[in-house]
């Protein structure tokens, strides 16, 4: 993340439980810039702590960071907004989840934490400072959806419904977050996990670009209630999804 480019971009504040940011932990950030720059039309600028902000039409849409420890997974992480990251981390723990990385300030941008649900799916929490989150979303080349693949959707709905009730089930909710059985797309032995979805205009064309850039297709296109989805990995092994509405 970098310093806020302009006050008031996107919503003033994303409500608690709304996906507000994504980042990728990669072995090689320069290779990541080449891959995602060509796939999504992103440009890049240096950001806080040596990470890199990805921009779409000049607005922040994601971050790429170098893995500090080679033993850590190469992965995209979704962050959910909160006005109180300490309190929400406590609620995650009380509901049977885990705090993976305790809340830590990211300069004046905000405060981040990594947590896991009772089945071990890892996600982030973000309490904004100067950085509110996505400057653009729900359009080609930007975040559009997060799907939790879980072994027990009923338990997941109870856990996340307790944490993020208004965002998921409130009267004004327009959630960007779904839950599905792991076995719906992945082998049964796949651990529960979040899958970040990026919007594309043409899924088939985007898959061709992924292959040409050295990525691979994990799951060919399939139909969902929220659009046509394909699951891919980049050329360093980070999984994500392409979503054509």
C-alpha positions as CSV (number, residue, x, y, z in Angstrom):
1,X,0.0,0.0,0.0
2,X,1.1,3.6,-0.6
3,X,0.0,6.9,0.7
4,X,-3.5,7.9,-0.1
5,X,-3.6,9.4,-3.6
6,X,-6.8,11.3,-3.1
7,X,-9.2,11.7,-0.3
8,X,-12.7,10.4,-0.9
9,X,-12.0,7.8,-3.6
10,X,-14.3,4.9,-3.6
11,X,-16.7,4.9,-0.7
12,X,-15.7,7.2,2.1
13,X,-15.5,4.1,4.3
14,X,-16.3,0.5,3.5
15,X,-18.7,-1.0,6.0
16,X,-17.6,-3.7,8.4
17,X,-17.5,-7.1,6.7
18,X,-17.2,-5.7,3.1
19,X,-14.2,-6.9,1.1
20,X,-12.1,-3.7,0.8
21,X,-8.6,-4.8,-0.4
22,X,-6.6,-7.7,-1.8
23,X,-2.9,-8.4,-1.9
24,X,-0.6,-11.1,-3.3
25,X,2.5,-12.5,-1.6
26,X,4.9,-13.4,-4.4
27,X,8.5,-14.7,-4.6
28,X,9.2,-12.2,-7.4
29,X,7.2,-9.0,-7.5
30,X,8.8,-7.8,-10.8
31,X,7.5,-11.0,-12.5
32,X,4.1,-10.4,-10.9
33,X,4.0,-6.9,-12.3
34,X,4.7,-8.2,-15.8
35,X,2.0,-10.9,-15.5
36,X,-0.8,-8.9,-14.0
37,X,0.1,-5.7,-15.9
38,X,-0.5,-7.5,-19.1
39,X,-3.5,-9.6,-17.9
40,X,-5.5,-6.7,-16.2
41,X,-3.9,-3.6,-17.6
42,X,-2.5,-2.6,-14.2
43,X,0.2,0.0,-13.7
44,X,2.3,0.1,-10.6
45,X,3.9,2.4,-8.1
46,X,6.1,1.7,-5.1
47,X,4.3,1.6,-1.8
48,X,4.7,1.3,2.0
49,X,7.3,-1.1,3.3
50,X,8.6,-2.1,-0.2
51,X,5.3,-3.4,-1.5
52,X,3.8,-2.3,-4.8
53,X,0.4,-0.8,-5.4
54,X,-1.4,-1.9,-8.5
55,X,-3.4,0.8,-10.2
56,X,-6.3,0.7,-12.7
57,X,-6.9,4.0,-14.4
58,X,-4.8,5.7,-11.7
59,X,-6.8,4.3,-8.8
60,X,-5.5,1.6,-6.3
61,X,-7.0,-1.9,-6.9
62,X,-4.5,-4.3,-5.2
63,X,-1.0,-4.7,-3.8
64,X,1.9,-7.0,-4.7
65,X,4.4,-7.8,-2.0
66,X,7.5,-10.0,-1.8
67,X,7.2,-13.0,0.5
68,X,9.3,-12.4,3.6
69,X,9.6,-16.1,4.2
70,X,10.0,-18.6,1.3
71,X,8.1,-21.2,3.4
72,X,4.9,-19.1,3.3
73,X,2.4,-19.8,0.6
74,X,2.2,-17.8,-2.7
75,X,-1.3,-16.6,-2.3
76,X,-3.9,-13.8,-2.8
77,X,-5.5,-12.6,0.4
78,X,-8.8,-10.7,0.8
79,X,-9.2,-8.1,3.6
80,X,-12.5,-7.3,5.2
81,X,-13.1,-3.7,6.4
82,X,-13.7,-3.0,10.1
83,X,-13.7,0.2,12.2
84,X,-12.1,-1.8,15.1
85,X,-9.5,-4.4,14.1
86,X,-8.6,-5.2,17.6
87,X,-12.2,-5.8,18.6
88,X,-12.9,-7.9,15.5
89,X,-9.8,-10.0,16.0
90,X,-11.1,-10.8,19.5
91,X,-14.5,-11.7,18.1
92,X,-12.9,-14.0,15.5
93,X,-11.0,-15.8,18.4
94,X,-14.1,-16.0,20.6
95,X,-16.1,-17.5,17.7
96,X,-13.6,-20.4,17.3
97,X,-11.2,-18.8,14.8
98,X,-7.5,-18.0,15.2
99,X,-5.5,-14.8,15.1
100,X,-2.6,-15.6,12.7
101,X,-0.9,-12.2,12.8
102,X,-1.9,-9.7,15.5
103,X,-3.1,-6.3,14.4
104,X,-0.2,-4.2,13.2
105,X,-0.1,-0.6,12.0
106,X,0.9,-0.1,8.3
107,X,2.3,3.4,8.6
108,X,-0.6,5.9,8.6
109,X,-2.5,3.8,6.0
110,X,-4.4,1.7,8.6
111,X,-4.0,-1.4,10.7
112,X,-4.0,-4.9,9.3
113,X,-4.4,-8.4,10.9
114,X,-4.5,-11.9,9.5
115,X,-7.0,-14.3,11.0
116,X,-8.4,-17.8,10.2
117,X,-11.9,-19.2,10.5
118,X,-12.6,-22.4,12.5
119,X,-11.8,-24.5,9.4
120,X,-8.5,-22.7,8.8
121,X,-9.3,-20.5,5.9
122,X,-7.1,-17.3,6.2
123,X,-8.4,-13.8,5.6
124,X,-7.4,-10.3,6.4
125,X,-8.9,-7.5,8.5
126,X,-8.3,-3.8,7.6
127,X,-9.0,-0.8,9.8
128,X,-8.5,2.2,7.5
129,X,-6.4,5.2,8.2
130,X,-5.6,7.3,5.1
131,X,-6.1,4.2,2.9
132,X,-9.8,3.3,2.7
133,X,-9.4,0.3,0.3
134,X,-10.2,-0.2,-3.4
135,X,-10.3,2.9,-5.5
136,X,-12.1,0.9,-8.2
137,X,-13.9,-2.4,-8.1
138,X,-16.7,-4.3,-9.9
139,X,-15.3,-3.5,-13.3
140,X,-12.9,-5.3,-15.6
141,X,-9.4,-5.7,-14.1
142,X,-10.5,-5.1,-10.6
143,X,-11.8,-7.1,-7.6
144,X,-15.4,-8.3,-8.0
145,X,-16.0,-11.2,-5.6
146,X,-14.6,-13.4,-2.9
147,X,-15.7,-17.0,-2.6
148,X,-14.9,-19.1,0.5
149,X,-14.5,-22.8,-0.4
150,X,-15.3,-24.7,2.8
151,X,-16.2,-28.2,4.0
152,X,-19.2,-27.0,6.0
153,X,-21.2,-24.1,4.5
154,X,-23.7,-24.0,7.3
155,X,-20.9,-23.6,9.9
156,X,-19.3,-20.9,7.7
157,X,-22.6,-19.0,7.4
158,X,-23.0,-19.1,11.1
159,X,-19.4,-17.9,11.8
160,X,-19.3,-15.1,9.1
161,X,-22.9,-14.2,9.7
162,X,-22.0,-13.5,13.4
163,X,-19.0,-11.4,12.4
164,X,-20.4,-9.6,9.4
165,X,-24.2,-9.8,9.8
166,X,-25.1,-6.4,8.3
167,X,-22.7,-6.8,5.4
168,X,-24.1,-10.3,4.5
169,X,-27.7,-10.3,5.6
170,X,-28.6,-6.7,6.5
171,X,-31.5,-4.9,4.8
172,X,-29.1,-2.9,2.6
173,X,-26.5,-5.7,2.1
174,X,-25.0,-6.2,-1.4
175,X,-22.4,-8.8,-0.5
176,X,-19.3,-9.6,-2.6
177,X,-18.7,-12.7,-0.5
178,X,-20.1,-16.2,-1.1
179,X,-19.6,-19.6,0.5
180,X,-19.5,-22.9,-1.4
181,X,-18.4,-26.5,-0.7
182,X,-14.8,-27.3,-1.6
183,X,-16.0,-30.3,-3.5
184,X,-18.1,-28.1,-5.9
185,X,-14.9,-27.1,-7.7
186,X,-11.8,-28.6,-6.1
187,X,-10.7,-32.1,-5.0
188,X,-12.1,-33.0,-1.6
189,X,-8.7,-33.0,0.0
190,X,-8.2,-29.3,-0.8
191,X,-8.1,-27.2,2.4
192,X,-10.8,-24.6,2.9
193,X,-9.6,-21.3,1.5
194,X,-10.7,-17.9,0.0
195,X,-10.6,-17.4,-3.7
196,X,-10.3,-13.8,-4.9
197,X,-12.2,-13.1,-8.2
198,X,-11.2,-10.4,-10.7
199,X,-13.7,-9.2,-13.3
200,X,-13.0,-9.7,-17.0
201,X,-15.0,-8.8,-20.1
202,X,-14.2,-12.1,-21.9
203,X,-13.3,-15.2,-19.8
204,X,-12.0,-17.2,-22.8
205,X,-9.7,-14.4,-24.0
206,X,-8.4,-13.9,-20.5
207,X,-7.6,-17.6,-20.1
208,X,-5.6,-17.4,-23.4
209,X,-3.6,-14.6,-21.9
210,X,-3.0,-16.5,-18.6
211,X,-1.7,-19.5,-20.6
212,X,0.5,-17.3,-22.8
213,X,2.0,-15.6,-19.7
214,X,3.0,-18.9,-18.1
215,X,0.0,-19.4,-15.8
216,X,-2.3,-22.4,-15.9
217,X,-6.0,-23.2,-15.7
218,X,-7.0,-25.0,-12.4
219,X,-10.7,-25.2,-13.2
220,X,-12.1,-24.4,-16.7
221,X,-15.1,-22.1,-16.9
222,X,-18.2,-23.0,-15.0
223,X,-21.5,-21.2,-14.4
224,X,-22.4,-19.8,-11.0
225,X,-25.2,-17.6,-9.7
226,X,-22.9,-14.6,-9.9
227,X,-21.4,-15.2,-13.4
228,X,-19.1,-17.4,-15.4
229,X,-15.9,-18.3,-13.5
230,X,-12.6,-19.9,-14.2
231,X,-9.9,-20.7,-11.6
232,X,-6.3,-20.1,-12.6
233,X,-2.8,-19.7,-11.1
234,X,-0.3,-17.1,-12.1
235,X,3.2,-18.0,-13.2
236,X,4.4,-18.1,-9.6
237,X,1.6,-20.4,-8.3
238,X,-0.9,-17.9,-6.7
239,X,-4.5,-18.9,-7.4
240,X,-7.3,-16.5,-8.3
241,X,-10.5,-16.6,-10.4
242,X,-11.6,-14.8,-13.5
243,X,-15.3,-13.7,-13.4
244,X,-17.3,-12.7,-16.5
245,X,-20.6,-11.3,-15.4
